[in-house]
Amino acid sequence: MTMRYWVFFLLVLPVLFASDQIRIKDLELKILNGPRNGAAYVSIYNGHAYAVTLYKVEVEPDVFDRVELHDHVSRKDENCTEFMEMIEIPEMEIAPGATLFLQPGGKHLMLMGIKSALCQFKKLKFQFLFKGKDSKFQQAIEVDIPKSPRCTT
């Protein structure tokens, strides 16, 4: 093997193994009839020996204006009454060997601006983009579009 192939192999190998160390399971979509927004819930396991950070999620085909990372945080109003507020966050870190659960009432994905084209498809492909240690990588998962009053005519 020439030196050029060894260099290529050594550069590509960590990226290939990086995506195998992330396991994404149980992706569930919540798409309502009324608002143009929805939510997605999922569990993401980090099998690396180092922390990884989820910083973006993309969806194909293009049926949402954007996908945002969200969390709920506790706030107090002027009467010191506590309430939960949903906020957009830039990223979500997953510790080594840990599972990040995106679920109602906690961290989750917001599906903003649902387009009418959603009803033309049966499946969506979610690309989860991560960064960790010295590299960036992605992991894809497909999900069936749930039955929704939005898509009945």
N, C-alpha and C positions, 0 to 999 in steps of 0.2 A: 504494500500500500504506500502510495506516495505521501509526502509530507502534507500536501494540499488536502488530501482526503482525511488525514488524521486531525488536522486543524478543524475541518468542517465537522467531523464526528464529535470532537471534544466540545465544540460550541453548541451543537444541536442536542446532544445527549441530555444535558440538564433540563432543557425546556421540555423534552419528551417525558422525562420522569416527573417533572414538576406537575404536569397536568394529571398524571396517574395518581398522585398523592392526594388530590382533592376529590372528595366524593360528594356529589349533589343528589339528594333524594327527596322524594315526596313533594315535588313542585305542584302547588295548588293555586289556581286562579280564582279570584272572586270578581265577577263581572256583573254589575247590576244593570237594571233597565233604565233607571233615571239619570243619574249623574254620568258625565263623560269620563269619569275616572274609575279605576278598579284597583285591586291589590293583588299581590302574589306573596305566598308563604312557602318556605322551603327549609330544609336542613342542609348545612354544608359542613363536612368533616375535613379537618386539616391534618393529614397524615405526615406532614413534614416535621423535622426536628427544629424548625424555626417558625415564627409567626408569619402569617400571610395577611394581606389586606385586600378586601373586596373594594374596588374603587369605581366600578361601572358595570352596568348590565345593559346589553343591547338585545333587541328582539327582531327576528326575521319571520315573516315579512313585516314590512313597516306599517303596523296597525295602531301604533301609539305615537303621540307627539313626542313623548320622552318617557324614560323610566327613571325614577328617582329613588335613592336610598333614604328611608325615613326611620324615625324613632319616636317614642313617646317620652316626654320628660315631665316631671312634677313641677308645677308652678304654684304660686300663691297670688290671689287677687288683693285688692286694696283692703279687704276685710280679713285678710290672713286665712281665707278659705282655700284649701288646696284643690287643684284641678290638674288634669292631664292635658298636655298640649302636644300635638303632632308637629314635628319639625323635620326639615330635610337635613341630612348629614352628608359630609363629603366622602366618607369611607367607613368600613367596618373591619376591625381587626379580629383575626381568629388565632388564638394561641396554639402552640404546637400540641397535637393530640386532642384538641378540643373540637366541639361541634357548636356552630352558630345556628341557633334556631330563629328563623324569621317567622313571626306568628302574630295573630291579632293582639293588640294591646301592647306590643313591644316593637322591636325592629322588624321592618318589613319593606317590601318594594311597592311603590306607588306607580300605577300604570296611568299616566296622565294623558288626557285628550284621546280617548278611544275613538278611532275612525270607523266609519260605516263599513269599510273594507274588511273589518274583523270577521263579519258573518260569512265571507266568501271562503274561509279557510277552515280546515279541521284540526290542524296542528300549528303550533308556534315553536320556533327554535330560540331558546334563550342562551346568549353567550355571556358568561360571567367572567369579568376581567379582574385579574389579581396581580399584585406585586408582592414580591417576597425576596428577602436577602438581596441578591444582585440581578434579578431578572423579573420580567413581566411575562405572564402566561394567561391562557384562557381555558375555560372548560365549558362545553356545550351540553345542553339537555333539551329534549323535545317534550312537549306536553300537549295533550288534547285540549281543545277549547271547550270549556264546559257549556252545557245547555244554558241559555239565558233568554229571558223575555226580549232582550235587545235583538236577538237573531231569529225571532219567530215572526212570520208575516202571514 
